[in-house]
Structures are given as structure tokens and as C-alpha cells.
């Protein structure tokens, strides 16, 4: 274990600061429900953007990105499209404005602005959104929990704490030393140690987020992100210096094409003669037909992005902004502040991992090397004293940001959409705050409970992207763009999507199918969409259209483009000067530019750290062109619908 007194002191001071923030912000958060859950809608867009970026700069995701960069090189910039990372571009260009104009508190509450409160299926639609949102929040919390446990177990391994916490090795005493049963029990003990760390950190995150509310979360996220910026710059600089002084040519240790984002029909990376374990991992990941996989990720990503934000912390931050224009600014700011900083660290850790791979203490799964452990192994072994503590504090803060932001979103659904809507609509401020505390505790128990059942970060990542998001898409696309889509169609579409997309992951977790082998889950997506679409259309025509008053109010407030002609014509009868939203083409143009800009922002630190100055110059030139164009086509037109 490399942690020194200085490192531990830095980490301890950081945790103390988070607790102080929770206590200081307690009185501010208790002023009202909106103050607690949404910061009173008075927080500036750049602070909310930093907070949202902080939520996304998490341990689990960064471990995945470092392993992907190691294995896939510059081609790894395309793999996050599975999430999809470019959903922030759609939000920036138009969807954040549309969502914020609803003035709702949660995504489920938004249902009332689109479908009203009396039509057939409204109650069921509200219920299914709440259930989906809570499932998603619990899934994200489990994802964060699993990642932080794996991360900390590298720095404070089982061997160093087994005597301090005897319950961690209770099962080992039953088996003879060096027996196969003993080794199996030892692996289980190490997993238990990781889970123990996860539970411990969750307690601290729970305290400041439940007590401090949105104000506490945003302030803590801001402090953490400043730390992560410093850490990223130091890690990247160390990687560049090490690479320069070592005299090592990375090309000698990497497959041909690793340092290029371009690809053909196939992936074209041959690790077999360099690192056979990496070759096996690429084969099992299923990215050989890379162009087909990227195309499928793009197709699913566009539909997921058109659906708007999932009902999690991202949605909550958008609804917490001061105005629709600030909501768009916030979403655009996230990519600018997140991608270059995060990938400066990702690429720095990746380069150090390549240089020192043979010397690293990397954990193993039953299937071979756990490439996700490269990141903590590099930090633990090759970063200097003090910086290790700062990086750990930053990443533990990253965990707490992701965890607390998701927790806050889950609380909002439990309080607004269950307690105040169905149990006690007339609750006073004190009762609402107390229920918020209780609901936060419940969310933590559920998230940690699921995390205890999941074996690794990649599995929970796949469950969220393929299982939960797979059931979210179709109903949430149609709700924005088709006037005839009603609450009944929304309910049946969501229900069919959730059930259909949950079956393969459930069977996979239980070992019945191999749904998560490689990219197999991507090819189920069109089937999920077809099932949802049929359910949406049949459900919509099985009930009358949403009442005209609700549709007119929604259309006038949100001003979407799409298939709204009957409603637009209805309004023209009384308001002949109403203009149609004609921004579809310019929005599409800005989306294309925004996605290209995201890729360039990702490549920027990668080329910089490898000192590829010609390629870096091209990236900067293209970015300058995109910024110049979007200043006119997006920034100066923020008030246009």
C-alpha cells in the first residue's frame, strides 16, 4: 500500500470538508421543498454545469475509459456513443429548453404538462415514469457503489485490513491453506472488502447530500471538480514527462492503428503477438466489425438522445436552472468542461499503464486480466506522494458527486411524485424535509443492495445502457414530436419497453443467456424499438387524444417542432400571429456540428499527451471553425424557440 500520512491527511480533510458543507447548507436547504431539491431555481448555469460534469466524472466510468483507451487506443473515442455521450448535444441545441419551459420539478411531474391530469392513462403513465426513474437511480447508485469498492481495494487491499476487521476473513478459517476452496474463499473475502469500502464511502456521501440538499451537492461538486482539474493536469504532465524521459516508443508496444481514430469495416487492432490477454478481451468484447457496431451505437444513440434526458440527476439539473436559455447553456458547458479535462487524465493514466504494464499489480477475473484495474494500479504505484492523496480525494469526491446527484433525483421522485401526490398533499415544510431524509435513506439501501449483487462495473454499465435505457426510448421520443400520442400510449409503450428490454439482461445475470457477451445487446435494440412502437401506437389509438386545452398549452409553452400541425392550426383560429417552430433544419445542423465538436474535444488531450502536434493543430483548427459557426447558429439564437 502506497498511501502515506500526507495522502491520508488530504483524504481525511476532504471528507471533513464534505461533512461541513452538509451542515452549513442544512439551513439553506430547509427553507422550502424547491430549495432542498432544486436549489430554489436560483443557481447559475455554469455552477449547475460544473456540478453535472462532476457527476459524470465518476470512478466507474473513468476506470472503463482508461481500460478502453488502453485496449482500443484512439478508436475508443467512439465507444461511449453506446451511452450515448452525444445526448448532451441534443440537450444543448433544443431539448433542454423544451424541458425547462415545463417548469416541472421532476420528469414524472412533466407528464402532467404533456398529457394533463384527467385523461385515460395519465395516472398509469405517471406511475410507470416514477418506477422507471427509481429503477434508473438505483441502477446508477449501484454502478457508482461497485466502482468505488473496486477502486479502493487496490489502495487498501484485503491483506492490510484483514486483522483490523476480522469479519472479512471469517470464512477462510474453514478451509486448509493453499486448497482450491481456500483460494475461492480468498477471492470472496477480497470482494467483501471492496463492498465494505463501498458501504463506508456511501455513508459519507449520503450525509452531505441528504442534509445539504441541492445547494450542498452543487457546492461540493464545484470543489471536487476544481480538484479533478488540478489532478488531471498533473497526471497528464507526468505521463508526458515519463514518456519523454523513458525513451520508449509506444508504437513498439501497441498494435498498428492504435493511435488513429479512423477505422474501416473491421477494428483492425491485432494484440495477439503483443499481449494475448488483450486480444482475447477484444474478441470477447465483440467489436471486430467495428463500423457495424459504431453504426448501431449511433442509431440507438440518436433515438435515446431524441427522447430527452432520462429521469436522473441530469434531468434534475436542467429543471433547476433559472431559464430555458440557461438550461441550454448548462448542457453545452458540460461537454466543454468535462471531455478535455477527463480525457487528459484518462490518456495520462493510459500512457503510464502502457509504459509500466509489466510492473503493475493488476487484478484478475475468472476470465483473465481485469483491465479496469489499470487505473487504480497506476495511481497507486507511479504517482508521487501528495498527488495520490489528491487524486484519491478527487475520485472519491467523483463517486460522491455521482452518488449524491442520483440520490437527489431519486428523492425528488419519492417526495414529489409519491408522498405529496398520493400520500399527503398538504404536508407542511417540516414533514416534507423529514420525508426527504427518509426517502434518501431508502434510495441508498436499495442502491447499495443492488450493488452487492453485481459482480463488476461493466455488467451494471450494460444493464443500465441496454436494459433500462432500452425500455425508455420510443415512448419518450413520441411524446415530444407527435401530437396524437397520448398518456395511454405512453403507459403501454413504456411498460412494453421496460418488460421487453429487461428480460434478456435478467436471464443473462442468472446465467441462462449470454446477452452481455460482447456487443450482442446492441442487436436487440431494433427489436425493443419495434415492440415499443407498436405498443405506443396501439395504446394511443385505443384511447381518445389528449384534451385540446392541454395540447394547446403544451405547444404554446414548449414550442416543439414535429408533427403538431393540427394543434398549430387550432391555435391559429384565435391567435393568427402564432409562428411555427421552423428550427428543425438548423437544430439538426447544430447537432451534427456539436457531435463533431465532442469528438474533437476528446481527441484534443489525447494528441497533446502523445505530442502529436500536427494532428493537434488540425483538431484545434476544426474546433475553431465549429465554435465560429455555432456562435451564430446556436449561441446567438438561444431565444429562438
C-alpha positions as CSV (number, residue, x, y, z in Angstrom):
1,X,0.0,0.0,0.0
2,X,1.5,3.3,-1.1
3,X,-0.8,5.7,0.9
4,X,1.3,7.9,3.1
5,X,0.4,10.0,6.1
6,X,0.2,13.0,3.7
7,X,-2.2,11.2,1.3
8,X,-4.4,10.0,4.2
9,X,-4.5,13.5,5.7
10,X,-5.6,15.0,2.3
11,X,-8.3,12.4,2.0
12,X,-9.4,12.9,5.6
13,X,-9.6,16.7,5.2
14,X,-11.6,16.3,2.1
15,X,-14.2,14.1,3.8
16,X,-14.3,16.6,6.7
17,X,-15.0,19.4,4.3
18,X,-17.9,17.5,2.7
19,X,-19.4,16.9,6.1
20,X,-19.0,20.6,6.9
21,X,-20.7,21.6,3.6
22,X,-23.7,19.4,4.5
23,X,-24.0,21.1,7.9
24,X,-23.5,24.6,6.6
25,X,-26.1,24.1,3.8
26,X,-28.6,22.4,6.0
27,X,-30.5,25.6,6.9
28,X,-30.5,26.9,3.3
29,X,-31.9,23.6,2.1
30,X,-34.6,23.5,4.7
31,X,-36.2,26.8,3.6
32,X,-38.5,25.0,1.2
33,X,-39.0,21.9,-0.9
34,X,-37.7,23.7,-4.1
35,X,-34.7,24.9,-2.1
36,X,-33.9,21.4,-0.9
37,X,-34.4,19.6,-4.2
38,X,-33.6,22.2,-6.8
39,X,-31.6,25.0,-5.1
40,X,-34.6,27.3,-5.4
41,X,-34.0,27.5,-9.2
42,X,-31.6,30.3,-8.5
43,X,-28.2,28.6,-9.1
44,X,-26.2,30.0,-12.1
45,X,-26.0,27.7,-15.2
46,X,-22.2,27.4,-15.1
47,X,-22.3,26.1,-11.5
48,X,-25.0,23.6,-12.4
49,X,-23.0,22.6,-15.4
50,X,-19.9,22.1,-13.3
51,X,-22.0,20.0,-10.9
52,X,-23.4,17.9,-13.7
53,X,-20.0,17.4,-15.3
54,X,-18.7,16.4,-11.8
55,X,-21.5,13.8,-11.6
56,X,-20.3,12.4,-14.9
57,X,-16.6,12.4,-13.9
58,X,-17.1,9.2,-11.9
59,X,-14.8,6.5,-10.7
60,X,-16.6,3.6,-12.5
61,X,-16.8,5.4,-15.8
62,X,-13.2,6.6,-15.7
63,X,-11.9,3.1,-15.0
64,X,-13.8,1.9,-18.0
65,X,-12.5,4.7,-20.2
66,X,-8.9,4.0,-19.2
67,X,-9.3,0.3,-20.0
68,X,-10.9,1.2,-23.3
69,X,-8.1,3.7,-24.2
70,X,-5.5,1.0,-23.3
71,X,-7.2,-1.6,-25.5
72,X,-8.7,0.4,-28.3
73,X,-6.5,3.4,-28.4
74,X,-7.8,6.4,-30.2
75,X,-10.7,4.3,-31.6
76,X,-12.1,4.2,-28.0
77,X,-13.5,7.7,-28.6
78,X,-16.4,6.1,-30.5
79,X,-17.3,3.5,-27.8
80,X,-19.0,6.0,-25.4
81,X,-21.6,6.5,-28.1
82,X,-23.3,3.5,-26.6
83,X,-24.1,5.6,-23.6
84,X,-24.7,7.9,-25.7
85,X,-22.3,10.7,-24.7
86,X,-23.7,12.9,-27.5
87,X,-27.1,13.2,-25.8
88,X,-25.7,16.4,-24.3
89,X,-25.5,17.9,-27.8
90,X,-29.2,17.3,-28.4
91,X,-30.0,18.8,-25.0
92,X,-27.8,21.8,-25.7
93,X,-29.3,22.5,-29.0
94,X,-33.0,22.3,-28.2
95,X,-34.2,19.7,-25.7
96,X,-33.0,21.4,-22.5
97,X,-35.0,24.5,-23.4
98,X,-38.1,22.4,-24.2
99,X,-37.8,20.6,-20.9
100,X,-37.1,23.6,-18.8
101,X,-40.2,25.5,-20.2
102,X,-42.4,23.0,-18.4
103,X,-41.4,24.4,-15.1
104,X,-41.8,21.0,-13.5
105,X,-39.9,19.6,-10.5
106,X,-39.3,16.1,-11.8
107,X,-39.5,14.2,-15.1
108,X,-42.7,12.4,-13.8
109,X,-44.3,15.7,-12.9
110,X,-43.6,16.8,-16.5
111,X,-46.1,14.2,-17.7
112,X,-48.9,16.4,-16.4
113,X,-47.8,19.2,-18.7
114,X,-47.9,17.0,-21.7
115,X,-50.9,14.7,-21.1
116,X,-52.9,16.6,-18.5
117,X,-54.2,15.1,-15.3
118,X,-57.6,13.6,-16.2
119,X,-57.1,11.7,-19.5
120,X,-57.1,7.9,-19.6
121,X,-53.7,6.5,-18.8
122,X,-52.3,9.7,-17.1
123,X,-52.2,8.1,-13.7
124,X,-50.6,4.9,-15.1
125,X,-48.1,6.9,-17.1
126,X,-47.1,8.9,-14.1
127,X,-46.6,5.7,-12.1
128,X,-44.5,3.9,-14.8
129,X,-42.3,7.0,-15.1
130,X,-41.7,7.1,-11.4
131,X,-40.9,3.3,-11.3
132,X,-38.5,3.7,-14.3
133,X,-36.9,6.7,-12.7
134,X,-36.4,5.0,-9.4
135,X,-35.0,1.9,-11.2
136,X,-32.6,4.1,-13.1
137,X,-31.5,5.9,-10.0
138,X,-31.0,2.7,-8.1
139,X,-29.0,1.3,-11.1
140,X,-26.7,4.4,-11.2
141,X,-26.1,4.2,-7.5
142,X,-25.2,0.5,-7.7
143,X,-22.9,1.4,-10.6
144,X,-21.1,4.0,-8.5
145,X,-21.0,1.7,-5.5
146,X,-19.4,-1.2,-7.4
147,X,-16.8,1.1,-8.9
148,X,-15.7,2.8,-5.7
149,X,-15.3,-0.6,-4.0
150,X,-13.1,-2.0,-6.8
151,X,-11.1,1.3,-6.8
152,X,-10.4,1.4,-3.1
153,X,-9.5,-2.3,-2.8
154,X,-6.4,-1.6,-4.9
155,X,-5.1,1.1,-2.5
156,X,-6.1,-0.6,0.8
157,X,-6.0,-4.3,-0.1
158,X,-7.6,-7.1,1.9
159,X,-4.2,-8.1,3.3
160,X,-3.8,-4.8,5.1
161,X,-7.1,-4.8,6.9
162,X,-7.9,-8.4,7.5
163,X,-6.6,-8.3,11.1
164,X,-8.3,-4.9,11.8
165,X,-11.7,-6.2,10.5
166,X,-11.9,-9.9,11.4
167,X,-15.3,-10.4,9.8
168,X,-13.7,-10.0,6.4
169,X,-11.8,-13.3,6.7
170,X,-14.2,-15.3,8.8
171,X,-14.8,-17.9,6.0
172,X,-11.1,-18.5,5.4
173,X,-10.6,-20.4,8.6
174,X,-12.9,-23.2,7.4
175,X,-10.5,-24.3,4.7
176,X,-6.9,-25.7,4.6
177,X,-4.3,-23.2,3.4
178,X,-3.5,-23.4,-0.3
179,X,-6.5,-25.5,-1.1
180,X,-8.8,-24.6,-4.0
181,X,-11.6,-23.9,-1.6
182,X,-9.3,-21.6,0.3
183,X,-8.4,-19.6,-2.8
184,X,-12.1,-19.3,-3.7
185,X,-12.9,-18.1,-0.3
186,X,-9.9,-15.6,-0.5
187,X,-11.3,-14.1,-3.7
188,X,-14.7,-13.8,-2.0
189,X,-13.0,-12.1,1.0
190,X,-11.4,-9.5,-1.3
191,X,-14.8,-8.9,-2.9
192,X,-16.3,-8.4,0.5
193,X,-13.5,-5.9,1.4
194,X,-14.4,-3.9,-1.7
195,X,-18.1,-3.9,-0.7
196,X,-17.2,-2.9,2.8
197,X,-15.3,0.1,1.4
198,X,-18.2,1.0,-0.8
199,X,-20.7,1.0,2.1
200,X,-18.3,3.1,4.2
201,X,-18.0,5.8,1.5
202,X,-21.7,5.7,0.8
203,X,-22.4,6.7,4.4
204,X,-20.4,10.0,4.0
205,X,-22.0,10.7,0.6
206,X,-25.4,10.1,2.0
207,X,-24.8,12.5,4.9
208,X,-23.9,15.6,3.0
209,X,-26.4,15.0,0.1
210,X,-29.4,14.2,2.3
211,X,-28.7,17.0,4.8
212,X,-27.4,19.7,2.4
213,X,-29.9,19.2,-0.5
214,X,-29.1,20.6,-3.9
215,X,-27.2,23.6,-2.6
216,X,-24.8,21.3,-0.7
217,X,-24.5,19.0,-3.7
218,X,-23.6,21.8,-6.2
219,X,-21.1,23.4,-3.8
220,X,-19.4,20.1,-3.1
221,X,-19.3,19.2,-6.8
222,X,-17.7,22.5,-7.6
223,X,-14.9,22.0,-5.0
224,X,-14.4,18.4,-6.3
225,X,-14.2,19.5,-9.9
226,X,-11.5,22.0,-9.1
227,X,-9.5,19.2,-7.5
228,X,-10.1,17.0,-10.6
229,X,-8.9,19.7,-12.9
230,X,-5.6,20.0,-10.9
231,X,-5.2,16.2,-10.8
232,X,-5.9,15.8,-14.5
233,X,-3.3,18.4,-15.4
234,X,-0.7,16.8,-13.1
235,X,-1.3,13.2,-14.3
236,X,-1.2,14.3,-18.0
237,X,2.1,16.2,-17.4
238,X,3.6,13.3,-15.5
239,X,2.7,10.9,-18.4
240,X,4.2,13.3,-21.0
241,X,7.4,13.7,-18.9
242,X,7.7,9.9,-18.3
243,X,7.2,9.1,-21.9
244,X,9.8,11.7,-23.0
245,X,12.5,10.7,-20.4
246,X,12.0,6.9,-20.8
247,X,12.9,6.9,-24.5
248,X,10.2,4.3,-25.1
249,X,8.4,4.3,-28.4
250,X,4.8,3.4,-27.7
251,X,4.3,2.2,-31.2
252,X,6.6,-0.8,-30.3
253,X,4.2,-1.8,-27.5
254,X,1.0,-1.3,-29.4
255,X,-0.8,-2.7,-32.4
256,X,-0.8,-0.9,-35.7
257,X,-3.5,1.7,-35.9
258,X,-3.9,2.2,-32.1
259,X,-3.1,5.9,-32.4
260,X,-5.7,6.7,-35.1
261,X,-9.4,7.3,-34.5
262,X,-10.1,6.2,-38.1
263,X,-11.4,2.7,-38.8
264,X,-12.7,0.6,-41.7
265,X,-15.1,-2.3,-41.8
266,X,-13.2,-4.1,-39.1
267,X,-11.5,-2.8,-36.0
268,X,-8.0,-3.7,-37.3
269,X,-6.2,-3.9,-34.0
270,X,-4.0,-7.1,-33.5
271,X,-2.9,-7.5,-29.9
272,X,-2.3,-11.3,-30.2
273,X,1.5,-11.1,-30.6
274,X,2.0,-8.2,-28.2
275,X,-0.4,-9.0,-25.3
276,X,-2.6,-12.1,-25.9
277,X,-4.8,-11.3,-23.0
278,X,-5.7,-8.0,-24.7
279,X,-6.5,-9.9,-27.9
280,X,-8.9,-12.2,-26.0
281,X,-10.6,-9.2,-24.4
282,X,-11.1,-7.5,-27.8
283,X,-12.5,-10.8,-29.2
284,X,-14.9,-11.2,-26.3
285,X,-16.0,-7.5,-26.5
286,X,-17.3,-8.1,-30.0
287,X,-16.0,-5.0,-31.7
288,X,-14.4,-6.8,-34.6
289,X,-16.9,-5.5,-37.2
290,X,-16.3,-2.0,-35.8
291,X,-18.1,0.0,-38.5
292,X,-21.3,-2.0,-38.0
293,X,-21.1,-1.7,-34.2
294,X,-20.5,2.1,-34.3
295,X,-23.4,2.5,-36.8
296,X,-25.6,0.6,-34.4
297,X,-24.4,2.6,-31.4
298,X,-25.1,5.8,-33.4
299,X,-28.6,4.7,-34.4
300,X,-29.5,3.7,-30.9
301,X,-27.8,6.8,-29.5
302,X,-29.7,9.2,-31.7
303,X,-33.1,7.7,-30.7
304,X,-32.0,7.8,-27.0
305,X,-31.0,11.4,-27.4
306,X,-34.2,12.4,-29.2
307,X,-36.1,11.0,-26.2
308,X,-34.6,13.8,-24.0
309,X,-32.8,13.3,-20.6
310,X,-33.5,10.2,-18.6
311,X,-35.2,11.0,-15.3
312,X,-32.0,11.2,-13.3
313,X,-29.5,13.8,-12.0
314,X,-29.1,15.3,-15.5
315,X,-32.8,15.9,-15.8
316,X,-32.9,17.4,-12.3
317,X,-30.1,19.9,-13.0
318,X,-31.9,21.1,-16.2
319,X,-35.1,21.6,-14.3
320,X,-33.1,23.5,-11.6
321,X,-31.8,26.2,-14.0
322,X,-33.1,29.8,-13.9
323,X,-34.5,29.8,-17.5
324,X,-34.7,27.8,-20.7
325,X,-31.8,29.7,-22.2
326,X,-29.6,28.9,-19.2
327,X,-30.7,25.3,-19.4
328,X,-29.2,25.1,-22.9
329,X,-26.1,26.9,-21.8
330,X,-25.6,24.5,-19.0
331,X,-25.9,21.4,-21.2
332,X,-23.4,22.9,-23.7
333,X,-21.0,23.8,-21.0
334,X,-20.9,20.2,-19.7
335,X,-19.1,18.9,-22.8
336,X,-16.6,21.8,-22.9
337,X,-15.6,21.4,-19.2
338,X,-15.8,17.6,-19.0
339,X,-14.3,16.0,-22.1
340,X,-10.8,17.7,-22.4
341,X,-10.2,17.5,-18.6
342,X,-11.4,14.0,-18.2
343,X,-9.5,12.6,-21.2
344,X,-6.4,14.5,-20.1
345,X,-6.4,12.2,-17.1
346,X,-7.6,9.1,-19.0
347,X,-4.9,9.4,-21.6
348,X,-2.3,10.2,-18.9
349,X,-3.2,7.1,-16.9
350,X,-3.4,5.0,-20.1
351,X,0.1,6.0,-21.2
352,X,1.6,5.2,-17.8
353,X,-0.3,1.9,-17.9
354,X,1.3,1.0,-21.2
355,X,4.8,2.0,-20.1
356,X,4.7,0.2,-16.8
357,X,2.2,-2.6,-17.6
358,X,4.5,-5.5,-16.7
359,X,5.3,-4.0,-13.3
360,X,1.7,-3.2,-12.4
361,X,-0.2,-5.3,-9.8
362,X,-3.4,-5.8,-11.8
363,X,-6.3,-7.8,-10.5
364,X,-7.8,-10.7,-12.4
365,X,-11.3,-12.0,-13.1
366,X,-12.1,-15.7,-13.8
367,X,-11.8,-14.9,-17.5
368,X,-8.4,-13.2,-17.3
369,X,-6.9,-9.8,-16.7
370,X,-9.2,-7.1,-15.2
371,X,-8.2,-4.2,-17.5
372,X,-10.4,-1.9,-15.4
373,X,-7.9,-2.1,-12.6
374,X,-5.2,-0.4,-14.7
375,X,-6.3,3.0,-13.5
376,X,-6.1,2.4,-9.7
377,X,-2.9,0.3,-10.2
378,X,-1.1,3.2,-12.0
379,X,-2.3,5.7,-9.4
380,X,-1.2,3.5,-6.5
381,X,2.2,2.8,-8.0
382,X,3.5,5.6,-10.1
383,X,2.1,8.9,-8.9
384,X,4.0,10.9,-6.3
385,X,3.1,11.3,-2.6
386,X,0.5,14.0,-2.1
387,X,-0.8,13.7,-5.7
388,X,-2.0,10.2,-4.8
389,X,-4.0,11.6,-1.9
390,X,-5.3,14.5,-4.1
391,X,-6.4,12.1,-6.9
392,X,-8.0,9.8,-4.4
393,X,-9.8,12.6,-2.8
394,X,-11.0,13.8,-6.2
395,X,-12.1,10.4,-7.3
396,X,-13.9,9.7,-4.0
397,X,-15.5,13.1,-4.5
398,X,-16.4,12.0,-8.0
399,X,-18.1,8.9,-6.6
400,X,-19.9,11.1,-4.1
401,X,-20.9,13.5,-6.8
402,X,-22.4,10.8,-8.9
403,X,-23.9,9.1,-6.0
404,X,-25.4,12.2,-4.4
405,X,-26.7,13.7,-7.6
406,X,-28.5,10.4,-8.4
407,X,-29.7,10.2,-4.8
408,X,-31.1,13.8,-5.0
409,X,-33.0,12.9,-8.2
410,X,-34.5,9.7,-6.6
411,X,-35.5,11.8,-3.5
412,X,-37.4,14.2,-5.8
413,X,-39.4,11.4,-7.3
414,X,-40.2,9.8,-3.9
415,X,-41.2,13.1,-2.3
416,X,-43.0,14.9,-5.2
417,X,-44.4,12.1,-7.1
418,X,-45.3,9.6,-4.4
419,X,-45.6,11.3,-1.0
420,X,-47.0,14.7,-2.0
421,X,-49.1,13.4,-4.9
422,X,-50.6,10.3,-3.3
423,X,-50.0,10.2,0.5
424,X,-50.0,13.7,2.0
425,X,-50.6,16.5,-0.5
426,X,-51.0,19.1,2.3
427,X,-47.8,18.2,4.2
428,X,-46.0,21.2,5.8
429,X,-42.4,22.1,5.2
430,X,-41.0,20.2,8.2
431,X,-42.8,17.0,7.2
432,X,-41.6,17.3,3.6
433,X,-37.9,17.7,4.7
434,X,-38.2,14.8,7.1
435,X,-39.7,12.6,4.3
436,X,-36.8,13.7,2.0
437,X,-34.4,12.5,4.6
438,X,-36.2,9.1,4.9
439,X,-36.6,8.7,1.1
440,X,-32.8,9.4,0.7
441,X,-32.0,6.7,3.2
442,X,-34.3,4.3,1.3
443,X,-32.7,5.0,-2.0
444,X,-29.2,4.4,-0.5
445,X,-30.3,1.0,0.9
446,X,-31.7,-0.1,-2.5
447,X,-28.7,1.2,-4.5
448,X,-26.2,-0.5,-2.2
449,X,-28.3,-3.6,-2.1
450,X,-28.2,-3.9,-5.9
451,X,-24.5,-3.1,-5.9
452,X,-23.9,-6.1,-3.6
453,X,-25.4,-8.4,-6.2
454,X,-23.4,-7.1,-9.2
455,X,-20.0,-8.6,-9.9
456,X,-18.3,-5.8,-11.9
457,X,-18.6,-2.3,-13.3
458,X,-19.1,-3.5,-16.9
459,X,-22.1,-5.6,-16.0
460,X,-24.0,-2.8,-14.3
461,X,-23.0,-0.4,-17.2
462,X,-24.6,-2.8,-19.6
463,X,-27.7,-3.3,-17.5
464,X,-28.2,0.5,-17.5
465,X,-27.5,1.1,-21.2
466,X,-29.1,-1.9,-22.7
467,X,-31.7,-2.9,-20.2
468,X,-33.1,0.3,-18.6
469,X,-32.4,2.7,-21.5
470,X,-33.7,0.2,-23.9
471,X,-37.1,0.4,-22.4
472,X,-37.1,4.2,-22.2
473,X,-36.7,5.3,-25.8
474,X,-39.8,5.0,-28.1
475,X,-42.4,6.5,-25.8
476,X,-40.2,9.4,-24.8
477,X,-39.4,10.2,-28.4
478,X,-43.0,10.3,-29.5
479,X,-44.1,12.5,-26.5
480,X,-42.1,15.4,-27.9
481,X,-42.8,15.2,-31.6
482,X,-46.3,13.6,-32.2
483,X,-49.5,15.4,-31.1
484,X,-51.7,12.3,-31.3
485,X,-49.5,10.4,-28.8
486,X,-51.4,10.3,-25.5
487,X,-51.0,9.1,-21.9
488,X,-52.4,5.7,-22.7
489,X,-49.9,5.1,-25.5
490,X,-47.1,6.4,-23.2
491,X,-48.0,3.9,-20.5
492,X,-48.2,0.9,-22.7
493,X,-45.1,1.9,-24.7
494,X,-43.1,2.3,-21.5
495,X,-44.4,-0.8,-19.9
496,X,-43.7,-2.9,-23.1
497,X,-40.3,-1.4,-23.4
498,X,-39.2,-2.0,-19.8
499,X,-40.5,-5.6,-19.8
500,X,-39.1,-6.5,-23.2
501,X,-35.7,-5.0,-22.6
502,X,-35.4,-6.3,-19.0
503,X,-35.9,-10.0,-20.0
504,X,-32.6,-10.6,-21.7
505,X,-30.4,-8.9,-19.0
506,X,-32.3,-10.7,-16.3
507,X,-31.7,-14.1,-18.0
508,X,-28.1,-13.1,-18.5
509,X,-27.5,-12.2,-14.9
510,X,-29.0,-15.6,-13.9
511,X,-26.7,-17.4,-16.3
512,X,-29.5,-18.5,-18.7
513,X,-28.3,-16.4,-21.7
514,X,-25.2,-14.7,-22.9
515,X,-26.9,-11.4,-23.6
516,X,-23.9,-9.3,-22.3
517,X,-21.3,-11.2,-24.3
518,X,-19.6,-8.5,-26.4
519,X,-22.0,-6.3,-28.3
520,X,-24.8,-8.8,-28.6
521,X,-27.1,-6.5,-26.6
522,X,-26.9,-3.8,-29.4
523,X,-28.6,-6.1,-31.9
524,X,-31.6,-6.5,-29.6
525,X,-32.2,-2.7,-29.7
526,X,-34.2,-2.6,-33.0
527,X,-36.4,-5.3,-31.7
528,X,-37.0,-3.4,-28.5
529,X,-37.9,-0.3,-30.5
530,X,-40.3,-2.2,-32.7
531,X,-42.1,-3.7,-29.7
532,X,-42.3,-0.3,-28.0
533,X,-43.5,1.5,-31.2
534,X,-46.3,-1.0,-31.8
535,X,-47.4,-0.7,-28.1
536,X,-47.2,3.1,-28.3
537,X,-49.4,3.4,-31.5
538,X,-51.9,0.8,-30.4
539,X,-52.2,2.3,-26.9
540,X,-52.6,5.8,-28.3
541,X,-55.4,4.9,-30.7
542,X,-57.1,2.8,-28.0
543,X,-57.9,6.0,-26.2
544,X,-59.1,9.5,-27.3
545,X,-56.5,12.1,-28.0
546,X,-55.2,14.2,-25.1
547,X,-57.7,17.0,-24.5
548,X,-57.2,20.1,-26.7
549,X,-56.6,22.5,-23.9
550,X,-53.6,20.5,-22.5
551,X,-52.1,20.1,-26.0
552,X,-52.6,23.8,-26.8
553,X,-51.0,24.9,-23.6
554,X,-48.1,22.5,-24.0
555,X,-47.5,23.5,-27.6
556,X,-47.6,27.2,-26.8
557,X,-45.2,26.9,-23.9
558,X,-42.7,24.3,-25.2
559,X,-42.9,25.2,-28.9
560,X,-41.6,21.9,-30.2
561,X,-41.2,21.0,-33.9
562,X,-42.5,17.8,-35.3
563,X,-46.0,16.5,-36.2
564,X,-48.0,19.2,-34.5
565,X,-49.9,20.7,-37.4
566,X,-53.5,20.0,-36.2
567,X,-52.7,21.8,-32.9
568,X,-50.9,24.7,-34.6
569,X,-53.9,25.2,-36.9
570,X,-56.3,25.0,-33.9
571,X,-54.4,27.9,-32.2
572,X,-54.2,29.9,-35.4
573,X,-58.0,30.3,-35.3
574,X,-57.7,32.5,-32.2
575,X,-54.0,33.6,-32.5
576,X,-53.3,34.2,-36.2
577,X,-49.8,35.6,-35.4
578,X,-48.5,32.4,-33.8
579,X,-45.3,31.3,-35.6
580,X,-44.4,27.7,-36.2
581,X,-41.1,26.4,-34.9
582,X,-39.1,26.2,-38.1
583,X,-35.8,25.4,-36.4
584,X,-35.7,21.7,-37.3
585,X,-33.0,22.1,-40.0
586,X,-30.8,24.5,-38.0
587,X,-31.2,22.3,-35.0
588,X,-30.1,19.3,-37.0
589,X,-27.2,21.2,-38.4
590,X,-26.1,22.3,-34.9
591,X,-26.4,18.7,-33.6
592,X,-24.1,17.5,-36.4
593,X,-21.6,20.2,-35.6
594,X,-21.9,19.6,-31.8
595,X,-21.2,15.8,-32.2
596,X,-18.2,16.6,-34.3
597,X,-17.1,19.1,-31.7
598,X,-17.4,16.5,-29.0
599,X,-15.2,14.1,-30.8
600,X,-12.6,16.8,-31.4
601,X,-12.7,17.8,-27.7
602,X,-12.0,14.2,-26.8
603,X,-9.1,13.9,-29.2
604,X,-7.5,17.1,-28.1
605,X,-5.9,15.9,-24.9
606,X,-5.1,12.5,-26.5
607,X,-3.0,14.1,-29.2
608,X,-1.5,16.6,-26.8
609,X,-0.2,14.0,-24.4
610,X,1.3,11.9,-27.2
611,X,2.9,15.1,-28.6
612,X,1.3,14.6,-32.0
613,X,1.5,18.3,-32.8
614,X,0.4,18.2,-36.5
615,X,-2.8,16.3,-35.6
616,X,-3.3,18.6,-32.6
617,X,-3.1,21.6,-34.9
618,X,-5.8,20.1,-37.2
619,X,-8.1,19.4,-34.2
620,X,-7.7,23.0,-32.9
621,X,-8.3,24.4,-36.4
622,X,-11.5,22.3,-36.9
623,X,-12.7,23.2,-33.3
624,X,-12.2,26.9,-34.1
625,X,-14.4,26.6,-37.2
626,X,-17.1,24.8,-35.3
627,X,-17.1,27.4,-32.5
628,X,-17.2,30.3,-35.0
629,X,-20.2,28.7,-36.8
630,X,-22.1,27.7,-33.7
631,X,-21.7,31.1,-32.2
632,X,-24.0,32.4,-34.9
633,X,-26.2,29.3,-35.4
634,X,-26.7,28.4,-31.7
635,X,-25.5,30.9,-29.1
636,X,-27.0,34.0,-30.7
637,X,-30.2,32.2,-31.4
638,X,-30.9,30.8,-27.9
639,X,-34.1,32.7,-27.6
640,X,-35.5,31.4,-30.9
641,X,-37.9,28.7,-29.6
